[in-house]
Amino acid sequence: MRIPKPIYLHLEKTFDYHCERVMLSGICIGTNDLATAGDFDLAYGMNEVQMRSLGLYVSEPLSEAETTDIFAEPGAFAIRPNGTLMLVDISNGPAARPDLEELLDGMIFNITNDRPVRGTA
């Protein structure tokens, strides 16, 4: 599973700006040959147990044209430099992806201003 093209193109445009302020990395459930992300770290090869342990929704393909294996619906996790979880955005469908520029700018603001984590599970 590749990072969707609109998200990749957006990250590519703002990559240098955001990398000066936060460390970007990603997770792909596919194999190494399918994991493409440009200039940031990308982990790959997640299995269903790992996807579910992150709270991600797992789907089966609607057809072989989509993919041939189960996959995770979109999820974004923001982790502070000290390792604490700052933000979680999990969707049960591809149409509800977070605006990455807004997410990254919000993270930078919260880190810069030492804002506390909001909300608890």
TALIN-V719009 format. One record per residue. N is the residue number from 0. RES is the residue in one small letter. SS is DSSP state (H for helix, E for strand, L for the rest). D_LAST is the distance of its C-alpha to the last C-alpha in Angstrom with 2 decimals. Layout:
# TALIN-V719009
N/RES/SS/D_LAST + N/RES/SS/D_LAST
This chain:
# TALIN-V719009
0/m/L/29.02 + 1/r/L/29.83 + 2/i/L/27.83 + 3/p/L/28.81 + 4/k/H/31.92 + 5/p/H/30.81 + 6/i/H/27.80 + 7/y/H/30.13 + 8/l/H/32.81 + 9/h/H/30.50 + 10/l/H/29.23 + 11/e/H/32.87 + 12/k/H/33.95 + 13/t/H/31.45 + 14/f/H/31.15 + 15/d/H/33.39 + 16/y/H/31.90 + 17/h/H/28.30 + 18/c/H/29.39 + 19/e/L/31.06 + 20/r/L/27.71 + 21/v/L/25.02 + 22/m/L/25.34 + 23/l/L/24.84 + 24/s/E/24.33 + 25/g/E/23.43 + 26/i/E/22.97 + 27/c/E/25.29 + 28/i/L/25.32 + 29/g/L/29.11 + 30/t/L/31.90 + 31/n/L/33.32 + 32/d/L/35.98 + 33/l/L/33.42 + 34/a/L/31.15 + 35/t/L/32.36 + 36/a/L/30.69 + 37/g/L/33.45 + 38/d/L/33.23 + 39/f/L/29.78 + 40/d/E/28.47 + 41/l/E/27.38 + 42/a/E/26.21 + 43/y/E/27.27 + 44/g/L/27.68 + 45/m/L/24.19 + 46/n/L/24.43 + 47/e/H/22.43 + 48/v/H/20.64 + 49/q/H/19.56 + 50/m/H/18.47 + 51/r/H/16.34 + 52/s/H/14.86 + 53/l/L/13.54 + 54/g/L/12.03 + 55/l/L/15.11 + 56/y/L/17.09 + 57/v/E/20.48 + 58/s/E/23.64 + 59/e/L/27.27 + 60/p/L/29.93 + 61/l/L/31.81 + 62/s/L/34.99 + 63/e/L/36.41 + 64/a/L/36.91 + 65/e/L/33.14 + 66/t/L/32.67 + 67/t/L/33.72 + 68/d/L/30.51 + 69/i/L/26.89 + 70/f/E/24.70 + 71/a/E/21.15 + 72/e/L/20.30 + 73/p/L/19.38 + 74/g/E/16.44 + 75/a/E/16.26 + 76/f/E/14.56 + 77/a/E/15.66 + 78/i/E/16.12 + 79/r/L/17.82 + 80/p/L/21.24 + 81/n/L/20.05 + 82/g/L/17.73 + 83/t/L/14.32 + 84/l/E/11.94 + 85/m/E/12.59 + 86/l/E/11.72 + 87/v/E/10.76 + 88/d/E/12.90 + 89/i/E/13.42 + 90/s/L/16.22 + 91/n/L/17.92 + 92/g/L/21.28 + 93/p/L/23.44 + 94/a/L/24.11 + 95/a/L/20.70 + 96/r/L/20.80 + 97/p/L/19.66 + 98/d/L/22.59 + 99/l/H/22.87 + 100/e/H/25.09 + 101/e/H/22.78 + 102/l/H/19.81 + 103/l/H/22.10 + 104/d/H/23.65 + 105/g/H/20.36 + 106/m/H/19.43 + 107/i/H/22.95 + 108/f/H/22.76 + 109/n/H/19.56 + 110/i/H/21.11 + 111/t/H/24.52 + 112/n/L/23.45 + 113/d/L/21.06 + 114/r/L/18.31 + 115/p/L/15.05 + 116/v/L/11.71 + 117/r/L/10.25 + 118/g/L/6.92 + 119/t/L/3.78 + 120/a/L/0.00
